[in-house]
Amino acid sequence: MNRADQLQRLRQLSGLILDLRLSQLHNAARARALSIKRLAGLDATQDNDLPAIAAAQAGLRYQRWADLRRAEINTQLARETAVWLEAQGSARHAFGQLQALEAVQKKLIR
C-alpha cells in the first residue's frame, strides 16, 4: 500500500469520525432544546373559572411545584449544555483533521 492509498484510507476514516461527531452534536443539541422547551412549558396560564381564593391557592401550589421542576430541569440543562459544548469541540476537531488530510492529499497528488 503506497502513501496515496494510506492517505485515502485515513481521509475516509476521518470522514466517518466527523460523521459520528456531527451525529453526537445533533443528539446533544436536540436533548438541550427539549430541556429548554420543557422549561418554557412550565409557565402557568391562569384559569379564571375558579373562585378567587381557590385560584390563588392553585396558583401558589403550581408555582411551588414548577419551581422544584425548574430546578431539576436547570440541573439537567447544565449537564446537557456541557455535553453539547464538548460535542461542538469534538466536531470542530474532527472537521479540522479531515480538512488537513484533504490538504495533504491534494499536495501529494500534484
Steps between C-alpha positions, in 0.01 A plus 500: 500500500651830393473840666211617284296193593583546867394866488180406322416247773586751772277755329214249488544417868517868582176554310332223697624651826366839393161344424496339844596825673233694308241239596601533865479878471153475346379269780643728769338806341165321477511395868592853603222652290249260657601613849468864398155424362403327826611806695289725281202266545498558874360850464152482650185627341233643727172312520224752569226239551594456867404727786770752586625325815508158336677644196761666724558176693528298182736758355724490806508119502581494133777758540654295783493187286626689193791651696612154610464370145694800361785423737509138376485603135764771546738242648433269208536791256840589648620143443357496149663834420837366614456193278390723211803727535733201517332351193553828315871489580528137391318572175726799430806288566378222270420755230849648532660157472302425186593836346868444582499154346331632187763773470782248536334273246470786249868585541595136452296471180671800338 
